[in-house]
């Protein structure tokens, strides 16, 4: 496992067998950022194994998603999400429009 996975890498893979809806990885280097994500469990994903084996970055975000009831399980809903040069993960759901 790459250094960015740290000592909890096996715990993450075990959790991804429960949080099976999707996984995602954002890697940041000094001059670039990469986001890789896929529907399904990271533990059984060849793409996950390839992504962590081919990358080494000083900073990374890693997420295993168990989708909220009523929310779609799609690659677009997988985290991390990104906008321009920012990647982030959030927990929770907003199912109804906010009232102001």
Buried (B, 14 or more C-beta within 10 A) or exposed (E): EBEBBEEEBEEBBEBBEEBBBBBBBBBBEEEEBBBBBBBBBBBEBEBBEEBBEEBEBEEBBBBBBEBEEEEEBEEEBBBBBBEEEEBEEEEEEEEEEEEE
